[in-house]
Amino acid sequence: MNLETEGHLPCVSVVVVNHNGRRFLAKCFSSLMESVYSNFEVIMVDNASEDGSTDFVLRNFPSVKIERSDMNLGYAGGCNRGASIAKGDFIIFMNSDVEVSKGWLVPLTEVCSRPDVAVCGGKILIEKMRNRLYSAGGTLNLFSVPVDRGLFEIDNGQFEKLEDVAYVSGAAIMVYRKVFEMLGGFDSSFFAFCEEVNLCLRAWISGYRVVYTPSSVVYHVFGGSWGKPSPRRRFFGVRNMIHTLIKIFTLKNLLLLLPIYLIFRLVESIILALSGRSGYLASFVSAVSSSLSELNMILEERRKLQETRRVDDFTVLRFMVPLKHLKWLFRVAVFRSVL
């Protein structure tokens, strides 16, 4: 669909989830207000910030709707809270440390307006190194670890193709509202990390596409929202991916994928512990223990999801990176393990 020739601009709701991110908000909202698109609203979900974020937005960006939460709902919960008051046909969920280009919104809306597309996302560059990529869509490696394509590569046009991907980064992700509601939104139990991977894989097995849209460009402060790498970040990443694998894949493939994932993460954690970062091994153990304690709930959600499945696992597994890239994958996976 070409929105300019169609003469109809669907309403888009941009939901920015913020927790103590006041230092990012001027760039974020200023860039949003300059977007070349006339039919959109901006909502900030504030997760119990203590840095004056809401007062700052009220003074400087009065058109932004503010939804306050008395507790930190995490990124997944904050997105769901914002979606509950959004008016748009399409919803974009965005980190507060993202700055958008003027023309970012039209390509996303054109792609997500296709009847078989549920989710799309654009090219994300690193804010302080604008010639380097943060994400050009995502894939799974052979260990079932989510990997952002192009991470830290110089952007030389190697990701200029509009194409299907396993997932797009949650830093800025557009979802067709009807499908988002049909899928039940983000899994709010995730709190943070891998929520977009989970949502995209659920969209895939429900018969929809997830599309990388390179003509939409935004800039992301690397590690801005969560700060430096920490065992806490690792806990959520590992725990949430365990949940995702159990819920998404059929038993035959799960019995192969889950042990490989756990072994790989364990080896990573041991390597990190031997290098003096013992907290990462403890976070791995905590993530596995937490998943075991929640197993009944996970299995019940798995049962419900499998009942709505419309396609087989190959729809997702085809995005796994080939064996020839194993060396590169290991380098990236180890790097990402401390993020």
Rosetta blueprint (number, residue, H / E / L):
1 M L
2 N L
3 L H
4 E H
5 T H
6 E H
7 G L
8 H L
9 L L
10 P L
11 C L
12 V E
13 S E
14 V E
15 V E
16 V E
17 V E
18 N E
19 H L
20 N L
21 G L
22 R H
23 R H
24 F H
25 L H
26 A H
27 K H
28 C H
29 F H
30 S H
31 S H
32 L H
33 M H
34 E L
35 S L
36 V L
37 Y L
38 S L
39 N L
40 F E
41 E E
42 V E
43 I E
44 M E
45 V E
46 D E
47 N E
48 A L
49 S L
50 E L
51 D L
52 G L
53 S H
54 T H
55 D H
56 F H
57 V H
58 L H
59 R H
60 N H
61 F L
62 P L
63 S L
64 V L
65 K E
66 I E
67 E E
68 R E
69 S E
70 D L
71 M L
72 N L
73 L L
74 G H
75 Y H
76 A H
77 G H
78 G H
79 C H
80 N H
81 R H
82 G H
83 A H
84 S L
85 I L
86 A L
87 K L
88 G L
89 D L
90 F E
91 I E
92 I E
93 F E
94 M E
95 N E
96 S L
97 D L
98 V E
99 E E
100 V E
101 S L
102 K L
103 G L
104 W L
105 L H
106 V H
107 P H
108 L H
109 T H
110 E H
111 V H
112 C H
113 S L
114 R L
115 P L
116 D L
117 V E
118 A E
119 V E
120 C E
121 G E
122 G E
123 K E
124 I E
125 L E
126 I E
127 E L
128 K L
129 M E
130 R E
131 N E
132 R E
133 L E
134 Y E
135 S E
136 A L
137 G L
138 G E
139 T E
140 L E
141 N L
142 L L
143 F L
144 S L
145 V L
146 P E
147 V E
148 D E
149 R L
150 G L
151 L L
152 F L
153 E L
154 I E
155 D L
156 N L
157 G L
158 Q L
159 F L
160 E L
161 K L
162 L L
163 E E
164 D E
165 V L
166 A L
167 Y E
168 V L
169 S L
170 G L
171 A L
172 A E
173 I E
174 M E
175 V E
176 Y E
177 R H
178 K H
179 V H
180 F H
181 E H
182 M H
183 L H
184 G L
185 G L
186 F L
187 D L
188 S H
189 S H
190 F H
191 F L
192 A L
193 F L
194 C L
195 E H
196 E H
197 V H
198 N H
199 L H
200 C H
201 L H
202 R H
203 A H
204 W H
205 I H
206 S L
207 G L
208 Y L
209 R E
210 V E
211 V E
212 Y E
213 T E
214 P E
215 S E
216 S E
217 V E
218 V E
219 Y E
220 H E
221 V L
222 F L
223 G L
224 G L
225 S L
226 W L
227 G L
228 K L
229 P L
230 S L
231 P H
232 R H
233 R H
234 R H
235 F H
236 F H
237 G H
238 V H
239 R H
240 N H
241 M H
242 I H
243 H H
244 T H
245 L H
246 I H
247 K H
248 I H
249 F L
250 T L
251 L H
252 K H
253 N H
254 L H
255 L H
256 L H
257 L H
258 L H
259 P H
260 I H
261 Y H
262 L H
263 I H
264 F H
265 R H
266 L H
267 V H
268 E H
269 S H
270 I H
271 I H
272 L H
273 A H
274 L H
275 S L
276 G L
277 R L
278 S L
279 G H
280 Y H
281 L H
282 A H
283 S H
284 F H
285 V H
286 S H
287 A H
288 V H
289 S H
290 S H
291 S H
292 L H
293 S H
294 E L
295 L H
296 N H
297 M H
298 I H
299 L H
300 E H
301 E H
302 R H
303 R H
304 K H
305 L H
306 Q H
307 E H
308 T L
309 R L
310 R L
311 V L
312 D L
313 D L
314 F H
315 T H
316 V H
317 L H
318 R L
319 F L
320 M L
321 V L
322 P L
323 L H
324 K H
325 H H
326 L H
327 K H
328 W H
329 L H
330 F H
331 R H
332 V H
333 A H
334 V H
335 F H
336 R H
337 S H
338 V L
339 L L
